[in-house]
């Protein structure tokens, strides 16, 4: 059974840390020492608790988490599973390593922790991918926020998935209050019904047949809107992307030109001469 357990631990590439209350002894597995960039035969009998190797920016959070787990007396005579946690550890060579830690505590009759065992798995590659993805998402969000066009993505049911900063300015609402809400929560019923009807028409046409730009009026201002159906990676409609540009000033200028042209035409027609 011990050999099987060792093979299993080795197969999962997990490092183990164990603390025994009776002897106040800490034990580090060979794999954990390897993860920390120490030789396998390093004597760890005098090593402190594991939080001494936590990254400085994570140490207070992890120290508090570890101490709260060790001091928890709510489950006497039990094996208590703790919530997993992700954090960085500082290796012997000064570099950092992201780990996922999962711990269990064995408690006595009074609820005190008798043994504390924690496994660590190297998740540095996954974390690097998450960080890179987060950076890309932030770049895309910043890009969308910088364009002078209002962008809003709604799912087929009319729920907002995304809005940019220009949309916030046009509509006068904060994205934190909008994302997850429905159209009827932001607009009057006639406006909302008209917008949803336009969304449904775009969904029926599909992503390869974009709807012609349409005029839209809100709070006394005029906008020109286009709708594009967005599909997910499986080709299923994820929602409708609505792009709006404020044409109020342009409409006003066009009206002024039209009024002046009409005035000139009427003036010429009123003159008692032929032109």
N, C-alpha and C positions, 0 to 999 in steps of 0.2 A: 504493500500500500504506500509506503514511503517512496519507493522507487517510482510508482505510478504518479504520485503527487509531484515529485521532482520533474518527471518528464512532462507532466501537464504544464507546470509553471514554466519550464524551459520552452515548451511549444508556444505558449502565449507571449513569450518575451517580456514577462512581467518581473519587475524587481520587488522584493519584499522587505518590509520593515516590521519588526516586532518589538513590543515593549512588555515586560513582565513587572507587575507591581510589587510582588513579594521581594524580588531581588533588585528591583529598579535597574534591570539589565536591558540594554537595547541590542538588537541583532539586525545586521544588514546582510542580505543575501549577496551572493557573488554577482548576480545579474544587476542588482541595484548599485553595487560598487562599480561595476563596469559602466553603467549609465552615468554615474557621477565622475567617470574618467579616473578611477582609482584602480590599482592592480587588484586582482582577485584575492591575493593573499594578504591584503592590508588588514592589520589588526584594528577592529572597530570596537573593541571592548570598552574603550574610554570615549567613544564618540557621543555627542549630546543627542537630544531628541532631533528628529528629522527637520524640524522647522529652522534649524541653524543653517540649512543649506538652501533655503528658499530665497528666491530673487528678492532684493531689497524692496521693490515696489509691491510685492505680493505678501511679504512676510507677516505684516500685521493682520491681514485678513486670514491667512492660513493659521497663524498662531492662535488667534481667537477661535477659529473653527476647531482646531485640534484640542485645545483646552476645554471647550464646551463639550466635545465628545467624551473626553476622559472623565469629566466631572459629572456627567449625566447619570443620575441614580434612579431614573424612572422605571427601569425594567430589571428587577432583581432576578438572579438565577436564569439568565437568558443569554442568547447570542444576538446582539443588536447590530443590525446593518445600518450603515451611515450613508448619507447622500454622497454621490461622487462629486469630485471637484477638479477643475482644471487650473493649473498654475505653472509658473516657471521655477526651475531650480538652477542653482549656480554650480557648474561643474568645476573640477579641480583645475582645469586649464583656463578658467575664467569665462568660458562661453556659457550660453544659456540653453536649457532644454525644457520644452513643454511636456508636461506629464498629466495623465489622468489618474487621480488617486481614488481608490475605493477601499473603505476600511470596515472592519467588524470589531466589536468589543465583546469580550466574555465577562459577564458580571457575576458577583457573588450574591449571597443571601441579602446583604444590605444594599445592593444595587451598585456597589463600588466596582470600578473596572479592574479586573484581575489580569487580563491580557488584552493587548491592543495590536491588531495585525492590519497592515495596510499594503496594498499592492499598487505598483506604479507602472504605467505603460507609456512608452514614448509616443507622443502624438504631435511631435514637432512638424512633421510634413503636413499633416492635416491642418494644424493651426496656421502654418505658412500659407496654405491654400485659402483658408478662411480669411486671413488678413488681406491677401491679394484680391480676393473677391470683394471684400468690404471696400477696399480702396477703389476698385473699378466702379462699384455701385455709387460710391461717393462722388467720383469723377463724373459719372453720367448724371447724377442728381444735380451737381453744381453746373454742369453744362445746360441741363434743362432749365435751371433757375436763372441762367444768364440770358436766355433768349427773350426778346420782347414780344413773344407770342404766348398766349395763355394755353396751357396744355392740361388736359384732364383725361384720365383713363377710368372708364366705368365698366364693371362686369356686365354680363348679359341681363342681370337682374336689376341694373340701375344703381348698384352700390359703387361708391368711389374707391378706387384702388390707389390713385396717385393724382396729385395736382402740383403744379409748380408755383413759383413765387409770383409770376405775372398773373396767373389765375387768381391767386389770393388778392392781389391788388384790384383786379377787375371786379371780382364778386364781393370783396369786403369780408372775407372769412378766413380763419386760420386753418392750415392743413391738418393740424392735430384734431380739430373739431370736425373736419370733413371726411378724412380717410376712414372708411368703414361705415359712413352714413349713406343714406339714400338721397336721390335727387329731391324727393318731396320734403326732405329736412332742410333744404337750402333755398328752394324756390317755391313760388306760389303754385297752386295746383294746376292752373292752365299752362303755365310755363313748363312745369315738370312733365305734364302729359305730352306736350309738344316735343320736348327733348327726348323722352323715352320713345315716342313714335319714330323720331328721326333715327335713334339708335337701332330700333328694330328693323327699319328699312335698310340701314347699312349692313346689319348682320345677315339679312336675307340676300343681299347682293354679294357678300363675301369679301375677302381681302383683295381679290384681283379686280374688283369693280368699284373703285372708290366713288363716293357720292359727290355730286357737283357742289361747289361752295354755296352756302345758304346764308341769308341775312337773319340776324337774331337781335332782338332789342331787350335790354335789361336795365332797369333803373334810369330810363331816359337816354341811354347810350346805345349806339349801333355797333354791331359786330358782324364780321364775316367768318363763318365757320366751315371747317371741313371735317369729315369723319372718315377714319380708317379702321378697319377691323384688324385686331391683333390676335394672331394664333399662337398657341404654345408650341413646344417642340414636337408634339404629336399631331399637330395640325388642327387641334380643337380650338374653337373661338374662345379667347381669354377675355376679350372685352372690346370696347370701342374707344379709340383715341380721338378726342375732340380737340382740334386746334382752332383758336379764336384770335382774331386781330381786331383791335378797336378802329373802326372806320368813322367814328362820330365827326371828327374834324373834316375828313374827306367828304362825307355826305353834306356837311354844312357848306363847304366850299362849292361843291357841285350845285347845291341849291341856289347859292348866291349867283353863280354864273348863269344858271337857268333863269333866275328872276331878272337879271340884267338883260339877258337876251330877249326875254319876253317884253320887257319895258321898251327896249330899242325897237322891236318889231311893231309894238303897238304905237310908238311915237311916229315911226315912219308911215304906218298905215293912216295915221291921223293927219298927216301933212297934205295940203291941197295941191300936190304935185305928183307927177308920175316918176317912178324910179325904175 
